[in-house]
Every structure is written in structure tokens, then in C-alpha cells.
Amino acid sequence: LVQALEATVAGWVSWVNEHTAYEGVDAGAVGRSAIVLQGLTYQPTGAILAAATTSLPARIGGSDNWDYRYAWLRDLSLTTQALWIAACPHEAARFLRFIADAAGRPADDDRVQIMFGVQGERDLSEHELEHLAGFRDSRPVRVGNAAWSQEQLDVLGEVLEGAWVLRDQLGELDDLTAEFLADLADRAARDWRKPDAGIWEGREGDRDYLSSKLLCWVALDRGIRLAPKLRDAHTDAWAEARDAVRTAICDDGWSDRAGAYTGAFGSDHLDASVLLMPILGFVDAADERMLATIDAVERELARDGLVQRWTGAGDEGAFIACSYWLAHCRALAGQVGRARDLFDDVSAHANDVGLLSEEIDITSRELIGNFPQGLSHIALINAAWAIDQADRAARCPRSA
């Protein structure tokens, strides 16, 4: 036991010493978040878990208790960016390869499965453990996650964005990965008009979520850029579909009544997922409409810099990743001071060893939801990088 403990300590010390390149804004928190992602990695396959726990409640005493001990395709694009910033490209490349191996041979040609077990398991059927009371009597306790059977079109773009971020590290793609990525772009061109369950995995029925259309645009755009590495790249069809998606988002995703891009086509309800638009390069954060959207999200969805996911969230907690996305967008818009204030406000809620959960209770300000939450730490890393880059640009502007 002593030898195993010493080997574990030595392994972690070695890993930390090899991954200390980032020296920008809040380097300590970025380094700690990189350690969290490494801790959430299943080493035999490279799968990165969304969280280490199941059924820690999003509302104390409530029923929003989900099993997050799986690897989501949804997290791939932001994860690869965060690991690149934290000087962990090898880990990011292994995660992409895991996704390609797990999802590259879909059992159902009508959809791409959105999540897998750490060894590539497909059947993640959800069960309730009725004999367990749950944390602070928050029931039910669940094992498995029914979201595995949903169709979420956003995953098409998240995987291709991850591959684009890692393009220099990946070199020549093997046949499976190349065919898988090209198939995702083909699916985006074919299916982008379809409603789906969306990034938040709603169980109330499919809709035309803006974030899903956005990620289909990303899939097509990155597919075109990666075409020299792919097999059977249908770039003309992808380009035509990419332009159509952009037009639809700009026309149908904007609400004059809300004065902002909204969560779904034809809706006036705000949704913090639209903050991904500048983060993923669809539009400049300083664009008039995008800046109005950022302002609306902060005004309507944020309380003291802590952002809820959508209009009418009530007593739902503030979603930590969304709070960092707001800071990230402020940095991309050149509003460095405001971005730093927002970043510090949410980071102040980390626990005594710098760990973050999924949400923050709006009233008590305690951490709630599964823990530690990978997406929260990913968003921290990416926001810190954006603030650091914006601050450098402000101090050393390019010459005309």
C-alpha cells in the first residue's frame, strides 16, 4: 500500500511538472483545473468523465439528480481547447481518439450517440436506486443516464471543432477517424434543419435550438477546413449548407422583442448557450447584435455575475460554465475589466482546494450538482485564456 501511494504521488508530481506552460491570468486556478481534468480521465482509454459522481442534486431535495460518470461528445470541443491551453495536447488527442473509436461505428445510422461509458459502452440505460435516500434526501438516486438515447445535433460540431483545434497534433488521420469526421459533416449538411433535444438535454420534446444550429455550422465550417485530412470530403455540399445555416441563425435566431439571439428559433426566451456564438467563431463578440445579446444575458439571466441557463429558470442554480462563458465573451469584446470582474466573481465560489461543481445555489451560494464538474473547470481555463489574450492585446495593440 505504501509503495502504491508513493508511486501515485510520484506520478502526479511528474505530470504536474510536465504541464506548467501556462503563465497567464490566474495560472494557479488554470493549473488546478487541468489537474481536475486529468483526474477525471480514465487512463486505459483516454475517456474524460463529465464528473466523478452521480445524483448530487441540482436542487437540494429535488429530483434533478443525474449520473455524470460518462464521457460526452458535447464536451469535446471546449475540452480540447482547454487542454491545449493547459499544455496537455496529448490528453486531448487521446480523448478524440476514444470518441472516434466509440462513435465511429454507429449502431444506429439515424443518429450519433452522444455519450459513452469509459470503455466505450453504449447502453447507458437509466435506473433508479429506490433503496437509497440520496444526498440530503434528494431523490431519486440514478445509475445510468437516459440522455444517451437522445439526438443532439450539437455533437457533430463539437467533435469536428475538437479535431480542428488538434489539427497540428493529429498528423495524418487513420481511416476510421477520417471517415468518422467526414460522416459528421455529411450529417450536419443533411440534418441541420431537424429539431433535437439540445445542449441542455431537455426531456420535454425536441425544438429548433439555436445552439444546435450553431454547432451544425461549426461542423460544416471545420469539415471544410479539415478536408485535406478527410476521406470523401463533400466540400461543395458542406459550403452550401454552411451558408444556409448562417442565414437561418441570423434570420430566425434573432428576436426583435428580446433584442437578442434567443434559445430557439421563434422564441423570445434567452438562453446562455448562445454565448458560444463568439466563442466558436460564428460572430465577433463586438458585433452590434452579439453585444446586445451579451448585455441581455447579463441583465436578465445573471445575479451578481452568476448566470442561470435560461429565461424562467426560477430557483434553479447558476450554471458555472455559463458564468465563465459570459466572462469569456466580455473578453472577446475587448471589455477586459468587466471580464475579469465576472471571472473573479464565479471563481470565488470554488471550495477550499479550488474545485467547482456544476452549479451555484442562487440563494445560499453553496456548490450544488455533481462534483467536481469537468465542464466548469474547462470553462474556467478557456475564459482565463481569453482574458489573458485580451489584456495582452489591450496593452500591446497591433500597429496600423
C-alpha positions in Angstrom: 0.0 0.0 0.0 2.8 2.4 0.9 4.6 1.7 -2.4 1.4 2.2 -4.3 0.8 5.5 -2.6 4.4 6.7 -3.3 4.1 5.7 -6.9 0.8 7.6 -7.2 2.4 10.7 -5.7 5.4 10.4 -7.9 3.2 10.0 -11.0 1.2 13.1 -10.2 4.3 15.2 -9.4 5.8 14.1 -12.7 2.6 15.0 -14.6 2.3 18.5 -13.0 6.0 19.2 -13.8 5.4 18.4 -17.4 2.2 20.6 -17.7 3.1 24.0 -16.4 3.5 26.1 -19.6 0.5 28.4 -19.0 1.6 31.6 -17.1 -1.3 33.9 -17.8 -4.3 35.1 -15.9 -5.0 33.1 -12.8 -2.4 30.5 -13.7 -2.9 28.7 -10.3 -6.6 28.1 -11.0 -5.9 27.0 -14.6 -3.3 24.6 -13.3 -5.7 23.2 -10.7 -8.4 22.8 -13.4 -6.0 20.9 -15.6 -5.3 18.5 -12.7 -9.1 18.1 -12.3 -9.4 17.1 -16.0 -6.5 14.7 -15.6 -8.2 13.2 -12.5 -11.4 12.7 -14.5 -9.6 10.8 -17.2 -9.9 7.1 -17.4 -6.3 6.3 -18.3 -6.8 2.9 -20.2 -8.9 4.6 -22.9 -8.4 8.4 -22.5 -12.1 9.0 -21.8 -12.8 12.1 -19.8 -15.8 12.0 -17.5 -18.2 14.8 -17.1 -18.0 14.5 -13.3 -16.9 11.9 -10.8 -20.3 11.5 -9.1 -23.9 10.6 -9.7 -27.1 12.1 -8.3 -25.7 15.0 -6.4 -28.7 17.3 -6.8 -29.0 20.4 -8.8 -31.8 21.4 -6.3 -31.4 20.2 -2.7 -34.3 17.9 -2.0 -35.3 17.9 -5.7 -35.4 15.3 -8.4 -32.8 16.8 -10.9 -30.2 14.2 -9.9 -28.3 12.7 -12.8 -25.4 10.3 -13.4 -22.5 12.2 -14.9 -19.9 9.4 -14.8 -19.7 9.2 -18.6 -17.9 10.8 -21.5 -20.0 13.2 -23.5 -19.2 14.2 -27.1 -20.7 17.5 -26.2 -17.7 18.4 -24.1 -15.1 17.6 -26.7 -14.6 21.0 -28.4 -14.2 23.0 -25.2 -12.2 20.2 -23.6 -9.6 20.1 -26.4 -9.2 23.9 -26.3 -8.8 23.9 -22.5 -6.2 21.0 -22.6 -4.3 22.8 -25.4 -4.2 26.0 -23.3 -3.1 24.0 -20.2 -0.3 22.3 -22.3 -2.0 18.9 -22.4 -2.4 18.2 -26.1 -1.6 14.5 -25.7 -4.5 14.0 -23.4 -6.8 15.9 -25.8 -5.7 13.8 -28.7 -6.4 10.6 -26.7 -9.9 11.8 -25.9 -10.6 12.5 -29.6 -9.4 9.0 -30.5 -11.6 7.5 -27.8 -14.6 9.3 -29.3 -13.7 8.2 -32.8 -13.4 4.6 -31.6 -16.6 4.6 -29.6 -18.8 6.6 -32.0 -17.1 5.9 -35.3 -19.2 2.8 -35.9 -22.7 4.0 -35.0 -25.2 1.3 -34.2 -28.0 3.5 -35.4 -27.4 5.3 -38.7 -30.1 7.8 -37.9 -28.1 9.5 -35.1 -24.7 9.7 -33.5 -24.7 8.5 -29.9 -23.9 11.5 -27.6 -22.2 9.8 -24.7 -20.4 6.6 -23.8 -19.1 4.7 -20.8 -15.4 4.9 -20.1 -14.6 1.8 -22.1 -16.9 2.8 -25.0 -20.0 1.2 -23.5 -23.1 2.2 -25.5 -26.1 1.0 -23.4 -26.3 3.5 -20.5 -29.9 2.8 -19.6 -31.1 4.7 -16.6 -32.2 3.0 -13.3 -33.4 4.4 -10.0 -32.0 3.0 -6.8 -35.1 3.3 -4.6 -33.3 1.9 -1.5 -31.0 5.0 -1.3 -32.1 8.3 0.2 -29.8 10.5 -1.8 -27.8 13.5 -0.7 -29.9 15.4 1.8 -32.9 13.4 0.9 -32.7 14.3 -2.8 -34.3 11.5 -4.7 -34.2 9.5 -6.9 -30.6 8.3 -7.0 -29.9 7.3 -10.6 -27.4 5.0 -12.3 -27.2 5.4 -16.0 -28.4 8.4 -18.0 -31.4 8.3 -20.4 -29.9 11.1 -22.4 -27.7 8.6 -24.1 -30.7 7.8 -26.5 -31.4 11.4 -27.4 -30.5 13.1 -30.7 -28.3 16.1 -30.1 -27.1 17.7 -33.3 -24.6 19.9 -31.5 -22.3 16.9 -31.0 -21.5 17.0 -34.7 -19.8 20.4 -34.4 -18.2 19.7 -31.1 -16.3 16.7 -32.4 -15.1 18.5 -35.6 -14.1 21.6 -33.6 -12.0 19.4 -31.3 -10.3 17.9 -34.3 -9.7 21.3 -35.8 -8.1 22.5 -32.5 -5.8 19.5 -32.5 -5.1 19.5 -36.3 -1.3 20.0 -35.8 -1.0 17.3 -33.2 -3.1 14.7 -35.1 -0.9 14.5 -38.2 -2.3 12.2 -40.8 -5.6 10.7 -39.7 -6.3 6.9 -39.7 -9.1 5.7 -41.9 -11.6 5.3 -39.1 -11.1 8.8 -37.7 -11.1 10.5 -41.2 -14.3 8.7 -42.3 -15.9 9.4 -38.9 -15.2 13.2 -39.2 -16.4 13.4 -42.8 -19.6 11.5 -41.8 -20.3 14.1 -39.1 -20.0 16.9 -41.6 -22.3 15.0 -44.0 -24.8 14.5 -41.2 -24.7 18.3 -40.4 -25.4 19.1 -44.0 -28.3 16.6 -44.1 -29.9 17.1 -40.7 -29.3 20.7 -39.5 -32.9 21.7 -40.1 -34.2 18.9 -37.8 -35.3 19.8 -34.2 -33.4 18.0 -31.4 -33.0 17.7 -27.7 -30.5 20.5 -27.5 -27.3 21.1 -25.5 -29.2 21.0 -22.2 -30.7 17.6 -22.9 -34.3 18.6 -22.3 -36.8 15.8 -21.9 -39.8 17.8 -22.8 -39.6 17.4 -26.6 -37.4 18.4 -29.5 -37.1 22.0 -30.7 -35.1 24.1 -33.1 -32.4 25.1 -30.6 -30.1 27.9 -31.8 -27.0 26.3 -30.2 -27.7 23.1 -32.2 -27.8 25.0 -35.4 -24.7 26.9 -34.4 -22.8 23.6 -33.8 -24.0 22.3 -37.2 -22.5 25.4 -38.7 -19.3 24.7 -36.8 -19.3 21.1 -38.1 -19.6 22.2 -41.7 -17.0 25.0 -41.4 -14.4 22.8 -39.7 -15.2 20.0 -42.0 -14.3 22.3 -45.0 -11.1 23.4 -43.2 -10.1 19.8 -42.4 -11.0 18.5 -45.9 -7.4 17.7 -46.9 -7.2 15.3 -43.9 -10.5 13.6 -44.6 -11.9 10.8 -46.8 -14.6 11.7 -49.3 -14.9 15.4 -48.2 -18.0 16.8 -49.9 -16.9 20.4 -49.6 -19.3 21.9 -52.1 -22.3 20.5 -50.3 -20.8 21.4 -46.9 -20.2 25.0 -48.1 -23.8 25.4 -49.4 -25.2 24.0 -46.2 -22.9 26.2 -44.0 -24.2 29.3 -45.8 -27.8 28.2 -45.3 -27.3 27.6 -41.6 -25.7 31.0 -41.1 -28.7 32.7 -42.9 -31.2 30.7 -40.7 -29.4 31.6 -37.5 -29.2 35.3 -38.4 -32.8 35.5 -39.6 -34.7 33.1 -37.3 -32.4 33.1 -34.2 -32.7 36.8 -33.6 -35.7 38.2 -31.6 -36.6 41.9 -32.0 -38.8 41.6 -29.0 -35.9 40.3 -26.8 -33.3 42.4 -28.6 -31.1 39.4 -28.6 -30.3 36.0 -30.1 -32.6 33.6 -28.2 -32.5 29.9 -27.2 -34.7 28.5 -30.0 -36.0 29.7 -33.4 -39.2 31.6 -33.0 -38.7 32.1 -29.2 -38.3 35.3 -27.2 -36.6 33.4 -24.3 -33.0 34.0 -23.6 -30.6 31.1 -23.2 -27.0 31.3 -22.1 -25.9 28.8 -24.7 -25.9 31.5 -27.3 -22.8 32.9 -25.7 -21.0 30.1 -27.6 -21.5 32.1 -30.8 -18.4 34.3 -30.5 -16.5 31.6 -28.5 -16.8 29.3 -31.5 -16.1 32.0 -34.1 -19.5 32.4 -35.6 -19.7 36.1 -35.0 -17.4 38.8 -33.4 -18.3 39.4 -29.8 -18.3 43.2 -30.6 -20.9 42.8 -33.4 -23.8 45.0 -32.6 -26.4 42.2 -32.3 -24.0 39.9 -30.4 -23.0 42.6 -27.9 -26.7 43.3 -27.3 -27.2 39.6 -26.7 -24.3 39.5 -24.2 -25.8 42.5 -22.4 -29.2 40.9 -22.3 -27.9 37.7 -20.9 -26.1 39.5 -18.1 -29.1 41.8 -17.4 -31.8 39.1 -17.5 -30.0 35.8 -16.5 -27.2 36.9 -14.2 -27.3 37.7 -10.5 -24.0 39.2 -9.2 -22.2 37.7 -12.2 -23.7 34.2 -11.7 -25.6 33.1 -14.8 -28.7 30.9 -15.0 -29.2 28.9 -18.2 -32.5 30.3 -19.5 -35.4 32.7 -19.0 -37.8 31.5 -16.3 -35.2 29.3 -14.5 -36.7 30.3 -11.2 -34.8 28.9 -8.3 -32.5 26.8 -10.5 -28.9 27.3 -9.6 -26.5 29.4 -11.6 -24.6 27.3 -14.1 -20.9 27.7 -13.6 -19.8 27.1 -17.2 -22.3 29.7 -18.4 -20.9 32.2 -15.9 -17.4 31.7 -17.3 -18.8 31.9 -20.9 -20.1 35.4 -20.0 -16.7 36.4 -18.8 -15.2 34.9 -22.0 -17.5 36.9 -24.2 -16.7 40.1 -22.4 -13.0 39.5 -23.0 -13.6 38.7 -26.7 -15.5 42.0 -26.9 -12.4 43.8 -25.5 -14.1 44.6 -22.2 -11.2 43.2 -20.1 -12.0 44.8 -16.8 -15.6 43.6 -16.8 -14.5 40.2 -17.9 -12.0 39.9 -15.1 -14.6 41.0 -12.5 -17.0 38.3 -13.8 -14.3 35.7 -13.8 -13.3 36.6 -10.2 -16.9 36.6 -9.0 -17.5 33.0 -10.1 -14.1 31.7 -9.2 -14.6 33.0 -5.6 -17.1 30.2 -5.1 -14.6 27.4 -5.6 -14.1 25.3 -2.5 -11.0 25.3 -0.2 -9.0 23.2 -2.7 -10.1 25.1 -5.8 -12.8 22.6 -7.0 -16.1 23.5 -8.7 -19.4 21.7 -9.1 -21.9 22.1 -11.8 -24.0 24.9 -10.3 -24.1 27.5 -7.5 -27.3 27.9 -5.4 -28.7 31.4 -6.1 -29.8 31.9 -2.5 -27.3 30.1 -0.3 -24.3 30.4 -2.8 -23.3 26.8 -2.0 -21.9 24.5 -4.7 -24.6 22.1 -6.0 -24.8 19.3 -8.6 -22.2 16.7 -9.5 -18.6 17.3 -8.3 -16.1 18.1 -9.5 -17.7 19.1 -12.8 -15.4 18.9 -15.8 -17.2 21.5 -17.9 -17.0 24.1 -15.1 -13.2 23.7 -15.0 -13.0 23.7 -18.8 -14.9 26.9 -19.0 -12.6 28.4 -16.3 -9.5 27.6 -18.4 -10.9 28.9 -21.6 -12.1 32.2 -20.0 -8.8 32.8 -18.3 -7.0 32.4 -21.7 -9.4 34.8 -23.4 -8.9 37.4 -20.7 -5.2 37.0 -20.8 -5.1 37.4 -24.6 -7.5 40.4 -24.5 -5.4 42.0 -21.8 -2.2 41.5 -23.8 -3.9 42.9 -26.9 -5.0 46.0 -25.0 -1.5 46.6 -23.6 0.3 46.0 -26.9 -2.1 46.9 -29.7 -1.1 45.9 -33.2 0.4 48.7 -35.3 -1.8 50.0 -38.0 
